[in-house]
């Protein structure tokens, strides 16, 4: 495979857009020259995949055909993909919203997520918790689909660079998809798919040129229904294989699966496949529509060259040479930036062939020929361009181009003679005399004395003060001798008589030519600036002054008319584009401008038709607005009124009727009772209540309630998707403070008596915070060293167990390590402090007691069996309890004595001590209250998912997503509540119950009834139980934050 790309027209090497390591014309940073480039083929795909899999440095691949573009960036084992145009797969947000795990609440969260800019910015990086897990699954599916589409892509060009990509791909509008894991396996899978496609390609041909038509048969399966349905829509003309690939991808299949299914259907006789069939002609309207779509998308493309080529070809086929020339001009400029002068000249010649009056293109041709050193060709181009300017009376421009030609060929007398004519037409006699002098010197050097003498005579006539010219004439006359002198004198006499006789006519004729040139130039300049009335006035004034015939000005008037028609067409096209964008008011102004500036053109008639159609729609909008007002006035039909009102604003947002309509929207909050504002204007009542939306513009609705953060939502009454009825907002509790760590938080913090906090993060660090949340200290525990269980506080000492083997104590105030003790045996975990002088650390079948200040071992006891769960300390009674897998309830007092009580069944989880016994759960789904005997048992159905809580005379048991409240006296149920996800261990404080769920919600309940007081949504999942503190609740979340939720107990 060649590593060098060649021009499609000339076969010469062409440099890529990144050939010079500079900045392109649109401000995009361009990297160095590509390692590989050329036509995108299966062999090119294999070579690129081989290099990506073998190298470890960053690289990127850019593939484009002018209609679609894909950029794959490989940063050290990862992949970031952007895709634009027709071949783009399904958007990540849409695919996530269709995922089975995406609940309605998660879908609402997804709608609110915004993506920043930068290399690390993507939708996945902006998500957390369950949404991030869904994003990872969907991203892998999208990347696989896009890579397999690359395998079968035909007719594109590519560049492969061993460098970072242009920074523009990191902008949010590119909607990149990232993949961090499994990239190598995915690329290997795609590499294995290339041979399958090469085999298929031999049978099917090139997808862009292969035509597929329907013969007969019925579909079986979703993919076949989509493919055959597409062919039925197309009728007898059928579709290209490329079009079927795109249709099949939208149906959920990969590009390779679509091609394989087409081959199967062809073998069964259901489809007719014509490889490399002749393209079917398309209507001009379809060609223009495709070109307009590409124009709208071209701004986001990195390689714009292919896109401009494709658009120019489409407009040329549609007969719109003006717009085709505009895009070919962009192609030429881009080739100039790439130093491909030959390619640029060919493109500019195409423009001249379509439009002979394309002065700018001819000027670029001459400049490129100069750059290539083709002086003779450049002179001819400058001379031809000057003659063309002169034919339009633009003598000033002709003069400038002639001077450029003379600069290249100073010994060409024809150039100087034409320059003298232009200068005389402009009335610049002195400059004309100087050029005659230079022409005389040129003739003299060539030995052409007669022509030189004639030039000097012209110098004398044009500039009577030129003494040197007269002296030269005298010397020339003396040299000829007496006979020649007489003949010269006679010739001079005759010339003087002729000049005297025709002086008046010559003077008048030159004045007329000079005025004509000025009038033409002024008229054309005014027309090019779209001041057509002024252009016509300049010609009329000249004609009235000199009385010339209409034929003399016919060409200029035709040119003005053509420019006026072109301007009207462009204005009409802009008005249509504004109308399609639903900016109808601006479109109406543009239509009126077309009608006013070119009243006699066909575009004025079409503009009149569009204005009449828009006014008809405005009357229809007035009737719809009256219907909405009637529904609101009746009362009780607000939802129907909102539905019709939103439809009115979406369809006729530009009308006065839509702007004068006010639409109700029911707003509900959780919890209710919040005041509502629309763009700062208070609404009547509290939620649930109506917010009244004035007009179609997007509005911000804000809900406020004491103890909660203001919560806002932007509502677009005129949006494609109407606002939801009702609008439900989840109010977030106010935060006293929020502290962020470097890793997710999955363990509860430890809180000292004065409110100091010690927190263990998943980033292998231990943090110390003061009561206000400010960071006091941060301590790295070791690389890949994790804590087993949350920190345990004993006085001013914080104790953690590292990797289940080492007990380490730190000072709460400074973070200084006080002591460490390594214990052999099964995995350890910190249990808790029975007092400020006794700390317990338990293993699977052993418990150790330490002095928390100095770390000395007080005593160590073996337990009668392996623990089913961690020990639980009971500081008021100075004991710790636990249950063994052998069916014993183990009690350890502060002296180290161990007691055992028999428990029915096989215990699971922690044992929970209380005033009248201990709670023990067993694997048969029962909960027992045990003290010497089993006082009561309650069937739960399954074992608790987290540790139960004993608070006063009630017991709160989390079972998966349900919270049970039981009587401590007899185990009878009092109330139960079901939540949205699995529950953590509850926490209790002053009659208030706090419980968190795995989907990130924190609930505050009235302990007596289970009624919700408030709900807070954390930024990630919450695995650790909430920790109540003075007037607030500490919540650790996987979004790397510890938050303090304000909770005034009333």
N, C-alpha and C positions, 0 to 999 in steps of 0.2 A: 504494500500500500504506500502510495506516495505521501510524503509529509509536507508537500508544497501544493498550495491551491493555485489554479490557473484561472484566468479570465474566461468567461463563457464565450465571449465574442472573438478575442484575439488569440487565445491560447498562451498568452504571456503570463509569467508569474505575477500574482496579485497579492498585495500585502493585506493582512487582516486589520480589523479595527483596532487591534491592540499591538500594532507593529512598531510603535515608536516610544511607548512608555510615557505618554503625555496626557493631556486633557482634551477630550473631544469637543466638538463645537457646541454641544448642549450641556457642557459642564460635567459630563460623566468622566470619572477617572479611568484611564485605560492602562492595562498592565503591559508586560513585555510581550515579545512575539510568541505565537503559539507553538507548542511542541508538534501538534498535529492539526491539520485543517484540510478542508476539501468537501467533497460530496459525502453525505451521510449514507453509508451502506452497511449491510451486516458485517462485512469484514472490518470496517472502521469501528463498528460497535464492539467487536471482539477485541480489537487492539486497545481501545480505550479501557475496556473492563480489565484487560490484562495489566495495564499500567497502574490502574487504580488499586487493584488487589496486591500488586507487588510492592508499591511504594508506600512510605509512611509519611511523607511530607504532604502539605496541603496542595490541592489542585482543584480545578473546576472545569466543567464541560458546558459549552453553550451550543445549542442546536436550534436552528430557526429556518423557516421556509417563507417568511414574510407574512404568513397568516397566523402562525403559532410560534411560540418560543419556549424552550425549557432551559433552565440553568441549574446544574447540579454541582453543589459545592461540597467537597469532601474534607472536613477539618479533623485530621488525626483520628480516623476510625469512625467518625460520625458522618451524617449526610444532611444537607439542607437543600430543599428542592423548591424552586419557584416555577410556575407554569402559567403561560398567558395564551389567550386566543382560543381558537376552535378546539384544539386538542387538550385543553385543560380538563382534568378530571373533576370529580365532585369536590366542593369546598369542604374543608375540615369541620367547620361549624355545623353545616347541614348534616354531614355523616354522623357527627357526635349526637345531634338531636334525634337521630333515628336509631341510636344504639339502644338495645333492650334495657341497659342499666341506667339510662338517662331519664330520671323521673321528671315530672313537670317542674318541680322546684329547682332541680339541677339545670333544666332547660332555661328557666328564667335567669338563673345566675349566669349562664353562658352568654345570654343576650347582652348582659351588662359589662362583660369583660372587654377591655380595650387593650390594644397592643401598641407598645412604644416602638421606637426606632433604635437601630444599633445591631451589631453582629449577634448579640445574644437574645435579641427580642424576637419572640414568636408567640403564637397563641398558646403552645404547650407551656412555655416558660411563664406565661401569665396566669396559669391555672394551678390549683392545688387540690389535694384530697381526691375524692372520687372522680372529679372532672379530669384531673391529670391522668389518672389510670385509663379512663375512657379515651382520652386524647392519644395516649401512647398506642392503644390497640388500633384506633382509626388511622393514625398517621402511618403505621406500618402497612395497612391495607392500601392507602392512597399512594404511598411511595412504590409499592409493588405494581400497582396498576399503571403508574406513570412510567416506570422502567420498562415494563413489557410493551407499552405503547411506543417507547423509543426503539425497541427491537424491530417493529414492523413499519416504522415511519419511513416514508419514501419521498424523494424530491427535496430534501432539506440540505443545508450546509452546516458544518460544525467547526468549532475551534476548541482545542483542548490545551489548557494552560497549566503549568506547574507553578501556580502562584495564587494569591488571594483574588477573589472575583471583584468586579466593580462594586464600590460601596452602595450604589443605588439599589442593589437587590435586598439590602437590609431594611429598606423603608417599609412602613406598615402596609402600604397599598399593594405590595407584592404578595401578601398572604402566604408566607413561606410555610412549608411543612418540614419539621425536623425529626430525625431519627438518630438515637444515640446507641441503641443496642441492636444486635443482630444484623448490622449493615453488611458485614462480610458474607454471612450466609445468604442474604438476599441477593447480593451481587453475583455470588456463585450460582444461585438458582437462575438468574437472568442470563448468565453466561452459557448455561446448559440449554437455555431456550433458543439461543441463536441458531444452532444447527437445525432444530425443528422448523424454524421459520424459513431457513434457506431451502429446505426440502419442500415446504409448502409453496414458497415463492416460485419454484420451477413449474408448479402446476397452475398457480393462480395468477402469476405475473405481477407487475407493479401495481400496488393498491390504488395509486392515483390515476392510473390509466385503464385498469381492469373494470369492465362494466358487468353488473350482475342484474339479471331480470328474472321475474317469477314465471315459472311454467305452470305448475299445479301442485296440489298437496295441502295438507292441513298441518299446523304447527303442533309440536308437543314440547311443553316446557316454556318457561318464561322468556328465555333468550330467543328461541325460535319464533315466539309470538311477536317479539319486538322487531326482529329482522324481517319477517314476512309482512308484518303490518307496515313497516317503512316502505317496502317494495310495492305494496298495494297502493299506498298513498302516491307513489311516484308514477304509477300507471305503466304503460308499455315502454317508456324510456328507461326505466330501471334506475339504478344508482351505481356509483363507483364503489369499489370495495372499501376505499377510505371512508366514504360516508357511512357505510354499514358498520365499519369499525367504531366510529364515533357513536352511532346509535346503540350498538351493543354495549359499549362502555357505560353509557347512561343507564342501561338496564342492569348493570352490576357485574358484567363479565369483563375479563381482560381482553386486550387487543388480540393476543395469540389465540385465546379461546374462541373469539369471534371468527377468526380466519379458519381455524380447524372446523368449526361448525359449518361455515360456508362450503368448505371442501366436502364435508359429509353430505350436505344437502344437494350439492352438485352431483355427487356419485349416485344419490338416490333418485335423481331426475327432478327434484323439486325446484332447483335453480339452474339457470343457464349462465355460465361464466365465460366471458369473452376477454381473454388476456390482451392487453395493449390495444384495446378498441379505439376507434377514432372518436375524439371528443364530440359530444352533441352541442350544436350551437345554442347559446343562451340569449335571451332577450336583453335589450339594452337596459331595461329597468332592473333586471336581476343583476347585471354587471355593475350598475351604479350602486345598487344596494350593498353588494359585497364590498365595493370600494369604500363606501361611506362607513361601513362597519370597521374596516381596517384602519381608516383615518382616525376613528374614535379611539382605537386601541394602540396606535403607533407610539404615543407618548411614553408608554410604560416599557416599550421594547428596548433592549440593550443594543442589538444589532439592527439598526433602522434601515440599513441599506437594502436588504432583501425585501423589507416591507414596502419601501418606496418603489422598488422595481415592480413588485406585484401590483400595487395600486395603479401605477402608470400604465401597465399593460391592460388592466381592466378598463380604465377610462379611455384608452385608445380603442379598444374593441367596442366600447359603447359610443364612440364617435365624439367624445368630449376631449378634443385635443388641447384645449386651454388648461384643464386640470391635469391632463396627462403630462403636459409640459412642466407644470409646477412641480410635480413629483420627480420627473426626470432631472429637473434643476437641482433638487436635493440630492439625487444620486450622484450627479456630477460634482457637487460641492464635497460630498463625503469621499469620493474617489480622489479629489484633489488633496484632502486632508491625509489620505493614505498614501500620497505620492504616486498614485497610479494615473499618470498624465495621459497615457494612451487610452486607457479605459474612459477617462473623463472626456477626451476629445470625441470618442465615438458616441457617447451619450449626448453631448451637446450637438453633434451633427444630426442625431435623431430629432432633437428639438427643432433645429432649423428646417429639416425636411417636413416636419408637421406644420411649422409656422415660420415662413421665410422672413417675417418681420421680428423675429426673436433676436433683437440687438444684443441683449446681455449674453445669450448663448454664443453668438459669433465672437464677442469680445473675449469670452473665456477660452474659446478655441485658439484665438491668436495668442493669448497669454500662455496657454499650455504649449503651443508650438515654440514659443520663445524659450520656455523652460527646458524643452527637449533639445534646443540648439538647432532647430529646423528653421533657419532664418528666412530662406526664400519663401517657404510656405507661410510663415508668419507675416511677411511683407504683403503677400497676396491677400491674406485674410484682412489685414488692416486696411488695404486699399479698397477691397470690395465693400467693407463695412463703411468706409468714408463715402464711397459712391452712393451707397444705399441711404445714408443720412442726407446727403445732398439732394437726392431725388425727392425727399420729403421736405426740403427747404431748411433742414437743420444744419446750416453751414458751420455753426460754432462747434458742434460735435464732430462734423466732418473734419474740421481743421485740427482738432486734438488728435484724432486717429491718424491723420496724415503725418503729423509730427512724429508719432510713435513709429510709423513705417519708415520715415526718413532717418530716424535715429538708428534703425537697423540697416538701411541701405542708402547711404549718403550720396552715392554717385548715380542715382536713378533720376533722370531729368523729368520723366512722366509724373513722378510723385510731386516734384516741386511745381510743375506747371499746374497740376490740379490744386495744389495748396494755394498758388497765386490766385486762381479763379475763386476759391472759397474766400480768401482774404478780401478780394475786390467786391464780392457779393456782400460781405459784411461791412464794407466801407472803410476797411483798415488799410489806407493807401500807403502809409509809411512802412507797415510790415510787409505789404506786397512789394514795395520798392526794394526792401532788404532781401527778399527772396529772389527777385529778379537779379540782384547783384550776385548772389550765390550761384544762381543758374548760369550767369555770364562767366563766372570763374570756372564752373564745371565745363562749359563749352570751350573756353579758352584752353583748358588743360587737355581737351580731346582734339584740339586743332580746328574746331569749327568756328572760324572767326566771324562769319556772317551772322550766325545765330547769337554769338556773344555780343556783337555790335547792336543787334536788334534788342537784346535784353537791356543793354545800357541806355538805348534810346527810351525804353519804357521806364527805366529808373529816372531819367531826366524829366519825362513827362509827369510821372507820379509825384516826384519830389524835386521841385524847382530849386530848392536850397542845397541840393547835393552837388557840391563843387567837384568832388572827386569823380563823379560820373561824367560831368561835362568835360573835365580834363582828359579822362580816358577816351571819350569820344573824339576829342581834338587830336590826341596822339594817334588814334586809329585812322583818322582821316588823313593826317600828314603822311603816314606810312604808305598809303595807297598811291601817292603821286598825284600829279596834276589832273590826269584824266579821271582818275578815281575820285579826286576831290570835286571836280565839276559834277560828276555823276551823283556824288553824295549830296552836294549842295542842291542839285535839282531834286533829288529824292526828298531832301528835307523841305524844300519849298512846296513840293506837291503834298507832303504829309501835313505841312502847316495849313495849306489851303483846305485839305480834307478835314483836318481837325477843327479849323475855324468854321467851316460850313456845317459840320455835324456836331459841334460842341454842345449845342443846346439839347439835341436829341439824345446824345450819349449821356449827358448829365441827368436828364430826366429818366432815361432807361435804368441807369444805375440806382437812382433814388427809388424807383419802383421795385427793382430787384431787392434792394436792401430792406425796404419796407415789407415786401412779401416774405422775405426770410424771417424778419422779426415777427410778423403777424402769424406765420405758420408755427414758429417756435413757441410763441406765447399761447397760441390756441392749443397746441398739443400738450404743453406743460400743464395748462389749466385742466384739460381733459383727463390727463393722467392723475391729477389730484381730485378728479370727480367734480370739477367746477365747470360743468358743460355750458351753462348759460353764458358765463364769462368767455369761454372759448368761442362760441358762435358770435358773440358781440365783437371780439377782436377781428374775426374775418369780415363781418359786415362793415365795420369801420374802415378797413382797408379797401374793400370793394367800393364803398361810397366815395372814398378819397381819390382813388386812381381810376375808377371806372373800368376795371378789368372784367373779362367775361366769367360766367359761372364755371366754364370748363377748366379755367386756370386753378380754381379752388376746389374742384369736385373731389380730387383725391384726398385733400385734407379734411373736407366735410365728411367723406365716407369713413375716414379713420376716426373722427370724433364720434360718428354714429356707432361704429363698431365698439369703441371704448365705452360709450354710454350703455350699449346693450350688454356688454360684458359686466359692467358695474351693476346694472339692474339684475342680471342673472345671479351675481354673487350675493347681492342684498336679498334677493328672493330665497336663495339657498340658506343664507343665515337665518332668515325669518322662519323657514321650514324647520331648521335645526332647533331654534328656540321653541317653536310650537311642539316639537317632539319631546323636548325637555320639560314641557308643561310651563314654560315661561311665556304665557300667552300674551300678557300685556306688552312685553318687549317685542314679541312677534308682531302684534298689531301695529306698533310704531314702525317696525321695519317694513311691513307691507304698505303702510301709508307713504313711507319714504320712497318706495319703489314707484308707487302710483304718481307721486308728485314729481320725481326727478326724470322719469321716462314715461310720460303719459301715452305715447304712441306705440310703445313696444308691447310685444306679447306678454312680457312679464308683468306689465301694469294690469292687463286684463286678468291674468291668473291671480295677481294680488287682490284685485277687486272681488274675484270669486271666493278667495279664502276669507276676506273680511266679511263677506255676506254669510258664509258658513259659520264663522265665529260668533257673529251677532245672533244667528239663529240658536246656537248653543247657549248664549247668554240668556235668551228668553226662556229656554227650557230650564236653565238653572233657577230663574226667578220663580217658576211654577213649583220646582222641587223645594225651594226655601219656604214657600207659602205652606206646602204640605207639612214640613217639619214644624213650623210654628203652630199649625193647627193641632198636631199631636201633643205638643207641649202644653198648649192651652187646655186641652181636655183633662189632663192629669192622669197619672197611673200608667201612662204609656211612654214613659221616658226611654225605656230600652229600645222600643221601636223607633222613637224619634231620633235616638242616637245613631241607630243603624242607618237610617235614611240620611241623617245629617253628615255622617262620616263619608257615605257614598257621594253625597253632594260635594263635599270639600275635596275628596280625592279626584273626582271627575272634572269639577268646574272650579278648582281652587283659585283661578285667575279672575273670576267674575265678582262684580260688586255684591251680588246676592249671596255668594258663599262667604265673603268677608263680613257681611252684616248678620250672618246667622250665628246664633249661640247654641251650642249642643251640650246636653247634660251627660255626665259620666259618673257613675256610681263608684265611690272610693271606699274601700274597706281596709282596715289595718288590723294587725295582730300584735298587741291587744287593741281593742277598739277604744274610742273616746279621744281620738287625736283631732286637733284642729287642722283645717285644710287651707292652703293658700295656692292660688294660681298666679304665677309670675308676681308673687308678693302681695296679691290682692286677697284678703281673707274671705272665705266662703262661710255661709251660714251653717251652724250646727257643727257637730263632731261626728267622727266616723262611727258607723256607716252613714255617709251623706253624699249629696251630689256636688260635683265640681262643674262649673259652667265654663265651657271652653269657647272663647270668642274668636271666630275666624279660623282659617286653615293653617296658620303658621304653627310650628312646633312650640309647645308650652311646657314649662317646668311646674310640676305639681309637688308641693312640699307639705309633709305632715309633721306636726310637732305635738309632743306630749311631755309633761314633766317627768324627769328621770330617764328620758330617752334621747338619743341623738336625732336631730332633724333628718328625715328620710325623704329623698326626692326621686322623682321619675320624670323623664321627658316623654311627653305624649305628642305624637304627630297626627293630628286629625286628618290630614291629607295624604298620609302614607299609603303605600301599596297594601300593607297589612293594617287593617283598622285597629285602633286601640282595643284592648281586651275589656269586656264587660263582665263583672266589675273589675276595676283596677285594684289588685290586692298588694299591699305593701307590708313587709315585715319590719316592725320598728326594732331598732337596736338599742340596748341599754347604754347609758353613758359609761364611759370608761374613766376611771380615776387616773390611770396611767397604763402604759404598754411598753414592755421591754422586749427587744428582739435579739435572738442568738443566731449562731451560724448554722444550726442544724435543727431538725424537727424535735419537738418536745413530746415525749410519750409517758413521762413519769411525773407524779405530783411533786410540787415543791415542799421543802421543809420550812416551817415558820417558827421562829423563836418567840419568847414571851413578849419582847419589845417590838415585834412586828418585822424583825430582820428575816430575810428570805435566803435560802440556799437552794440552788437549782442545778440539776444534772441534765446536760443536753446530749443529743446524739452526735454532737461534733467533738466528743471526747474531752469536754471541758466541764469544769465546775464553776458556777457563778455565785457571787455573793451580792445581794441587793439590800439597800436600806429600806425602811418602811414606805418611802415615797417612790420606790421603783428605780432609783438611781443606782447605777452599777458601782459597787465598791471595789470589787476585785474579780478577776477571772483567772482560773488555774487550769493549765493543760495537764490532764491526767496521764497522758502517754499516747503514742500513736496506735490507733486501733484498739485502745483500751476502753471498755465499756463498763458502766456501773450495773451491778445486779440489784435492782430495786431502788426506790427513792432514797434520798438522804435522810438520816435519822439524827435529830437534834437532842442533845443532852446538855442543858445549860447553854454555855457559849461554845460548845463543841459540836461540829457536824461530822458525822461518820458515814462513810460509804464503803461498799464492798466492790472491789475491782475484779472483773472477770471471774467472780465466784470463788476467788482463792486468797485475796489479800484484803485485810481490813485497814483502812486509812482514815485518820482523824485530822480535821482542819479547824483552825480558829474561825469562828463565825464573823468576827469583825475585820480581820486582816487577810484571811485566806492562807495564813502560814500553816504548813503541815506540822502537827503536834507529835504524832506518832504513827507507826505502821506496824502491823503484825500479820505475818503470813501463816496461814493455817493449812495443813495438808488434809486431804480427804475429799469427800463429795462437795458439790457446789454450795457455797455459803450465801447467806443473805442477811442483811441487817434487820433485826426484829423491832427493836425500839428500846426506850429507856424506862426501866421501872422506877428510877429516881435519877437525880442529878449525879449520883455516885455509882450507878449500876446500869450497864449497857449489855443487852443480850444480842448475840449473833448465833444463828442456828444453821446447821447443815441438815442433810437428809435424815440422819438418825442421831444427832448430837446437838447440844446447846452449850455455848460458852458465855461466861459473864466476864466483862472487862470493866476496869476503872476508866471512865470516859476521859478523864483529864490526863492520866499518865499512860494509859494503854496496857497496864499490867493485867494479866489473867487472874481473876478471882477464883473461879472454879470452872470445871468442865464436866458435863454429865452426858452419859449415853441414854438414849430414849428407847423404850420398849417397842421398837418398830420404826419403819420409815414414815415420815410425815406425808400426809396427802396434800398438804398445802402449807404455806408459811405459818409460823407461830404468830399469835396475836397477843399483844401486851394489854394488861388491865391495870394501869397505874394506881387507881384508887384502892384496889385490893392487893396490890404488889404481887402480881402473879402474871404468868403467860400461859396461854392455852393453845392446844392444837390437837388434830386428830390424825391417827396413823391409818395406813392402808389396811392394817390388820383388824380394825374395828375397835380401837381404844381411843378414849378421850384422855389426852395427856395434860396434866396441870403441873407447872413448875413454879415454885415460890422463890422469893429472893435469897433464901439460904441455899438453894440448889436442890431441895427435895423434890422428887418426882412422884406424882400420883397418877393412877390410871383408872378409868371407869369404862365399863363395857358399853358399846354403842351398837344398836341393831343395824345390820347392813354394812356396806363398804363405804366409808366416808370419802368425800371429795371436797376439795377446796379448803378454805380457812374455817376454823371454828371461831365463833363470835361469843365472847363472854358478856354476861349481863347480871343484873342484880339477883335473879333467882335461878341461874343456871347458865348453860352454854348452848348455843345453837350449833347443830351439826347437820350438814346436808349429806345425803347418801346417793349412790349412783342409781338407785331405783326411783329417783324423782321425788323423794320425801325430805321434809325438814323436821328435825327432832329437837325438842328442848330437853336437855339431859342434866341432871344433877343427882348423883347416886342412883336414881332410877329415871326412866323415860317419863317425863311429866305429860307430854303430849306429842303427837306426830301429825303432820299436815301433808297431804299429797299435793305436790306442785305440778306433776306431769313430767317435768324434766329438772335436772339439777340447775341451781342458780348459775347465771352467766357471770356474775360478779359477787363480791362478798356482801352478805346482808348487813343491814344497819339496825342496831337496837338503840332506840331513843325513848326513854321513859317507859310508858306502858304499851308501846307499839313497836312492831318489827316491820322493817321495809325490805322486801326481797325482790331484787332484779332478776327476772327470768327472761333471757333473750331481750325482746323489745317491750316487755310488760313489767310494770312495777306493781307488786302486791303489798297491801298494808294489812298486817295481821295483828290480832290482839296478843300481847305477850302473856296474858293469863292462860288462854286456852287455845291459841292458834287459829281462832275463827277469823275469816276474812272481814275486813271493814270496808275497804274500797280497792279498786284496781284501775290502772291507767295504762293504755297502750300508746307507744311512741313510734317514731318513724324509723328507728334503727336500734341496734343493740345498745344496751345501757351499761354505764359504768357503775361503780359502787356509789350509793347515795351519800350525801353529807347533810347534817342537821345543825341548825342554829336558831334558837329563840322562836320556835314554832314554824320555821321555814325549812323546807326540804329542797335540796339542790341535787340535780342529776343531769349528767351529760350523755349524749348519744354519739355513736361513731360517725354520723354524718355531719358533726360539727355544731349541733344545737346544745345549748345549756338552758335547762328549764328550772324555774323557781316555782315551787308548789306550796300551797298551804298544807302543812303536814296533817292537819286534822281531817281535811276533806279531799285532798288531792287536786283541788282546783288550781289552775295555772294562774300565777301572779304575773310572770313575764317570761319571755323567751329571747335568748340572745344567740345570734349566729356567728360562730367563730370563723376565722379565715381558712381553717383546715379541719381535719378530723380530730376529735377529742377522745383519747384513750384513758387519760388519767382522771380520777375523780376530782370534782371541784373542791376547793379548800376555802371555807368561810373564814373571813377575818373581820375586823371591826368595820361594820357598815359596808362591806364589799365581799366579793367572791373572786378568788384566784383561779384562772382557767389556763391550763397549758395546752397548746394546740400544735398540730404538725405543720402549721404555717410558720414555725420557728418563733412564735411569740408567746409571752406570758402576759395576760391581760388581767386587769383588776376591774371587775364590773361593779358599778355602784348599785347598792341595794339598801335603801333606807327602810329599816324595819319599822312598820307602823301597825 
